Amino acid sequence: MTPPPAAPPAATPAPSLDPASHAEMIRLTLNALPHLPNTTEAGKAAAREAVVALLAHLGPRDPVEAMLATQLVLAHYHAVITFCRMALGDLPINLHHRYQSKAIALSRMCQTAIHDLQRRQGGAGQTVAARRASVPQAQPAAAADIMARLAAAMPKSDPGEPAPRPAGAAPVEGRHERRRREYFERRQAAAAARSPGLGADAIETAVMQLVAAEVAARAAAPVAVAA
């Protein structure tokens, strides 16, 4: 007589993150959350709600996964804020490159944390729905409501952005163009001081000759070679 098939093993209940670790994860993440300088209090509150919703979606089940979720969220937000700071266009070129390197490093850190968290959660064969159910839900506001509140909280005028120019206005002078203009103005003033009786054309010719002489002198200077 064929024995009856063995009953399938009972599903192991998904581990749940303890309330103390959950509260500490939320507290540390919100305390380290970056904001742009012109963000209003309403905008900061909406961002905190979005962060709580993101942590709930990640569904950490133990303190180690809570640590990875915190690193993931903070690396993402700090990278985005760094990219926003670069977009203002008021940074010197060396700081721009430094900000760019930091933003790329933070983005890679975020990707690494995502892979580590997915590997830990996927190893137990737990579904996304079970992971979400195992985390105490903070009941965040709906996504549409959060986006509407963020849009309403954004300042009407950003002090870091230039004011809109009227049609037909001259193009805005860039940093390098301003430096070249100031350089020639200094040389023009020096030439005018040496020869006060010269006209504008003669002064411009003297400035061009002076600049050409400086370029030739720099090209002819010996290059120091390290021993």
C-alpha positions as CSV (number, residue, x, y, z in Angstrom):
1,M,0.0,0.0,0.0
2,T,1.4,3.3,-1.0
3,P,1.9,5.6,2.0
4,P,0.1,8.9,1.9
5,P,2.3,11.9,0.8
6,A,3.9,13.8,3.5
7,A,2.3,17.1,4.4
8,P,4.2,20.1,3.2
9,P,6.2,21.9,5.9
10,A,4.4,24.9,7.4
11,A,5.5,28.2,6.2
12,T,8.0,29.9,8.6
13,P,6.5,33.2,9.8
14,A,8.5,36.2,8.6
15,P,10.6,37.7,11.3
16,S,9.5,41.1,12.5
17,L,11.7,44.1,13.3
18,D,11.4,44.8,17.0
19,P,9.8,48.2,18.0
20,A,13.0,49.5,19.6
21,S,15.1,49.0,16.4
22,H,12.3,50.3,14.2
23,A,12.0,53.5,16.3
24,E,15.8,54.0,16.3
25,M,16.0,53.4,12.5
26,I,13.4,56.1,12.0
27,R,15.0,58.5,14.5
28,L,18.5,58.3,13.1
29,T,17.4,58.5,9.5
30,L,15.3,61.6,10.0
31,N,18.0,63.3,12.1
32,A,20.6,62.8,9.3
33,L,18.2,63.7,6.5
34,P,19.6,66.6,4.4
35,H,17.6,69.5,3.1
36,L,18.3,72.3,0.7
37,P,18.9,75.7,2.4
38,N,15.7,77.2,1.1
39,T,13.4,74.3,2.0
40,T,10.4,75.4,4.1
41,E,9.2,73.6,7.3
42,A,6.3,72.2,5.4
43,G,8.6,70.8,2.8
44,K,10.8,69.2,5.4
45,A,7.8,67.6,7.1
46,A,6.6,66.2,3.7
47,A,10.1,64.9,3.1
48,R,10.1,63.1,6.5
49,E,6.8,61.5,5.6
50,A,8.3,60.3,2.3
51,V,11.3,58.8,4.1
52,V,9.1,56.9,6.6
53,A,7.1,55.5,3.6
54,L,10.4,54.5,1.9
55,L,11.7,52.7,5.0
56,A,8.4,50.9,5.3
57,H,8.5,49.8,1.7
58,L,12.1,48.4,2.2
59,G,10.7,46.2,5.0
60,P,13.8,45.5,7.2
61,R,13.2,42.5,9.4
62,D,16.2,42.7,11.8
63,P,18.6,45.3,13.1
64,V,21.2,44.5,10.4
65,E,18.6,45.1,7.6
66,A,17.5,48.2,9.4
67,M,21.1,49.5,9.3
68,L,21.3,48.8,5.6
69,A,18.0,50.5,5.0
70,T,19.2,53.6,6.9
71,Q,22.4,53.7,4.9
72,L,20.5,53.2,1.6
73,V,18.0,56.0,2.2
74,L,20.6,58.5,3.5
75,A,23.1,57.8,0.7
76,H,20.3,58.4,-1.8
77,Y,19.1,61.7,-0.3
78,H,22.7,63.0,0.3
79,A,23.6,62.2,-3.3
80,V,20.5,64.0,-4.7
81,I,21.1,67.0,-2.5
82,T,24.7,67.1,-3.8
83,F,23.5,66.9,-7.4
84,C,21.1,69.8,-6.7
85,R,23.9,71.9,-5.2
86,M,26.0,71.3,-8.3
87,A,23.0,72.4,-10.5
88,L,23.1,75.9,-9.1
89,G,26.2,76.6,-11.1
90,D,27.8,79.0,-8.5
91,L,30.6,76.7,-7.4
92,P,34.3,77.1,-8.4
93,I,35.5,74.5,-10.8
94,N,37.5,72.6,-8.2
95,L,34.5,72.4,-5.8
96,H,32.2,71.4,-8.7
97,H,34.5,68.4,-9.4
98,R,34.7,67.6,-5.7
99,Y,30.9,67.7,-5.3
100,Q,30.6,65.5,-8.5
101,S,33.0,62.9,-7.0
102,K,31.1,62.8,-3.7
103,A,27.7,62.5,-5.5
104,I,28.9,59.6,-7.6
105,A,30.5,57.8,-4.5
106,L,27.2,58.3,-2.6
107,S,25.2,56.8,-5.5
108,R,27.5,53.8,-5.6
109,M,27.1,53.4,-1.8
110,C,23.3,53.5,-2.3
111,Q,23.5,50.8,-4.9
112,T,25.7,48.6,-2.7
113,A,23.3,48.9,0.2
114,I,20.4,48.0,-2.1
115,H,22.1,44.8,-3.3
116,D,23.1,43.8,0.3
117,L,19.6,44.3,1.5
118,Q,18.1,42.4,-1.4
119,R,20.5,39.6,-0.9
120,R,19.7,39.3,2.8
121,Q,15.9,39.5,2.2
122,G,15.9,37.2,-0.8
123,G,17.9,34.5,1.0
124,A,15.0,33.7,3.3
125,G,12.5,33.4,0.3
126,Q,10.3,36.0,1.8
127,T,7.9,37.9,-0.5
128,V,7.7,41.6,-0.7
129,A,4.2,41.6,0.8
130,A,5.4,39.5,3.8
131,R,8.3,41.9,4.4
132,R,6.1,44.9,4.4
133,A,3.6,43.2,6.8
134,S,6.4,42.4,9.2
135,V,7.4,46.1,9.7
136,P,5.3,48.4,11.9
137,Q,3.5,50.6,9.4
138,A,3.7,54.4,10.2
139,Q,0.6,55.2,8.0
140,P,2.3,57.9,5.9
141,A,0.3,60.2,3.7
142,A,-0.6,59.2,0.2
143,A,2.0,59.8,-2.5
144,A,-0.2,62.3,-4.4
145,D,-0.8,64.3,-1.2
146,I,2.9,64.4,-0.4
147,M,3.8,65.6,-3.9
148,A,1.1,68.3,-3.6
149,R,2.4,69.5,-0.3
150,L,6.0,69.5,-1.5
151,A,4.9,71.7,-4.5
152,A,3.0,74.1,-2.3
153,A,5.9,74.3,0.2
154,M,8.6,75.1,-2.4
155,P,9.6,78.8,-2.3
156,K,8.3,80.9,-5.1
157,S,11.7,82.4,-5.8
158,D,14.9,80.5,-5.4
159,P,17.7,82.9,-4.2
160,G,20.2,80.5,-5.8
161,E,18.7,80.8,-9.3
162,P,19.0,83.8,-11.5
163,A,15.9,85.9,-12.2
164,P,14.3,85.4,-15.6
165,R,15.7,87.7,-18.3
166,P,13.4,89.7,-20.6
167,A,13.3,88.8,-24.3
168,G,16.1,90.3,-26.3
169,A,18.3,90.8,-23.3
170,A,22.1,90.3,-23.7
171,P,23.4,86.8,-22.6
172,V,24.5,86.4,-19.1
173,E,28.3,86.8,-18.7
174,G,29.9,83.5,-17.6
175,R,32.7,83.2,-15.0
176,H,35.5,82.7,-17.6
177,E,34.2,85.6,-19.8
178,R,34.2,87.9,-16.7
179,R,37.7,86.9,-15.8
180,R,39.0,87.7,-19.3
181,R,37.1,91.0,-19.3
182,E,38.5,92.0,-15.9
183,Y,42.0,91.0,-17.1
184,F,41.9,93.2,-20.1
185,E,40.4,96.0,-18.1
186,R,43.3,95.9,-15.7
187,R,45.8,95.9,-18.5
188,Q,44.0,98.7,-20.2
189,A,44.1,100.8,-17.0
190,A,47.8,100.1,-16.6
191,A,48.5,101.2,-20.2
192,A,46.4,104.3,-19.8
193,A,48.3,105.2,-16.6
194,R,51.7,104.8,-18.4
195,S,50.6,107.0,-21.4
196,P,47.8,109.3,-20.4
197,G,47.8,111.1,-23.7
198,L,47.0,108.1,-25.9
199,G,43.6,107.6,-27.5
200,A,41.4,104.5,-27.0
201,D,42.7,102.7,-30.1
202,A,46.3,103.3,-29.1
203,I,45.6,102.0,-25.6
204,E,43.9,98.9,-27.0
205,T,46.9,98.3,-29.3
206,A,49.3,98.7,-26.3
207,V,47.2,96.3,-24.2
208,M,47.3,93.6,-27.0
209,Q,51.1,94.1,-27.3
210,L,51.5,93.8,-23.5
211,V,49.4,90.6,-23.4
212,A,51.3,89.1,-26.3
213,A,54.6,89.9,-24.6
214,E,53.4,88.2,-21.4
215,V,52.3,85.1,-23.3
216,A,55.6,84.9,-25.1
217,A,57.5,85.3,-21.9
218,R,55.5,82.4,-20.3
219,A,56.1,80.2,-23.3
220,A,59.8,80.8,-23.2
221,A,60.2,80.2,-19.5
222,P,62.0,76.9,-18.7
223,V,59.7,74.2,-17.3
224,A,60.9,72.9,-13.9
225,V,61.4,69.1,-14.0
226,A,61.2,67.2,-10.8
227,A,64.4,65.3,-9.9
